[in-house]
Amino acid sequence: MEQKLKNLAKKHLPHVYEKLRPIYRTAGSRIFAGNLTALANIYGSDKWRSHWYTPHYEKHFKNLRTKELKILEIGVGGYEDPNAGGESLRMWKYYFPKSQIYSIDIHEKSSIEEHRIKIFRGSQNDPDFLRKVVEQIGGLDIVIDDGSHINEHVIASFRTLFPLLADGGIYTIEDTQTSYWPKFGGDSYDLNSPNTIMSFLKALTDKLNYEEIARKDYQPFYLDRNIVSLHFYHNLVFIYKGKNEEGSNLVHEHIY
């Protein structure tokens, strides 16, 4: 019934609907503050229906919801239109009521800023820009990459931002299907190409298990020591940051 009334208002009373929509959204956001799928529907985020990400996000983020966090989402949405986009930013704002929501976009999007939402203009493929953003923010607890989805850009952003993430932080990459799409720098033939997102992420599983590598000359790098778990879903990956120092359950001299 509520949906029918909304549809009638849109069709016959568009000006009234536009005036009432902010009231509807505010009321709905308060009622469904802990339900990420409902918030995605209220604000029109494609993290539900176009994709099916919100249940996965809720599984990983629900225990963090009431903490004071600094959250960066790469990509505002709306392409070149300076007044379009920001649906997911508003969704995150209400799901994380005590957090600051930040975003970056290649296009001018400052008109979308509001209380607890700050947007920086620049490329996710520019390490200097990314470092300056994090410096201004003062650290990061969660990164969500919903930006260009170009393989090179996604990998470059991760290499720059993951080391700047707080211990216990979570780095999320969306729309990893572009790993297989040539127009985005992907490859559907060589599934082990080092230049694709999924190959890069699959290699991180070896870094997670670096203490089991039976090579005396193996030297662990930063990612080996600072990734504690990876969670793969259809087109969505979560990487958790922390000290990866559990040790091996075998005595090394017995395995060489």
C-alpha positions, 0 to 999 in steps of 0.5 A: 500500500505504501509503495502504491501511494508513493507511485501515485504521488510521483505520477500525479503530484510530483512537486508534492512528492519531491517536497515530502521525499526528504521527510520520508527518507529521514523517518525511514532512516531512523526506523531502519537505521540498523538494516542496511538493505532497507537503507539502500532501498531508501536512498537508492544505492545500487548495493542492493538490487543492482548488486546484492552486497548489503547482506555481506556488508551487514555481516562484516560491519554490524559490530562496528556500526555504533563506533566512531569511525573514519570511512572512505568510499572511492566513487560518489556516483552520478558520473559527470553530473555534479548534482548526481550520486551520493546514494551510498554515502547517505546510506553509510551515514545513517548506518554508521551514526557516529562515523565520518563519511568521506569519498573521492571522485574524479568529478566535481561533487562538492554540492552533495556534501552534507553533515558528516559527508565530505568529498575530495576531488581527484583520481584513485590512481594518484598515490600522492592525492590519496595520501594527502586525503588520508592526511587531511582525514587523519587516518582510516578505519574502513575503505570501500572501493566502488570507483572506476573498477579499472584493474590498474586503478583498483590495485594502485588504490589498494597498494597506497591505502591499505598501509594507511588503514588502521589495525583492525581496519577493513578494505572492501573492493566491489565489482571485481567482475571487471577482472575478467573484462578487457575494457577495464584491463581484465582478462578472461583467458589468462586467469592468472594474469598479474595485472588483474584484480582477482589475480592480485587478490588471490595472491594475497592468500599466499601472503596470509599463509607466508609462515607456512612457506617452506623456503629458508630464503623467503622474506615476508613483505608488508602485506604478508605481515599485515593481512589477517583474513580475506573474504570472497563473495560474488564480485565483492571482497573484504580484506582485514588488516592486523598483525599476521604473527600466529606462527606455523604449527610445524617445526620448520626443520621437519619440512625442508 
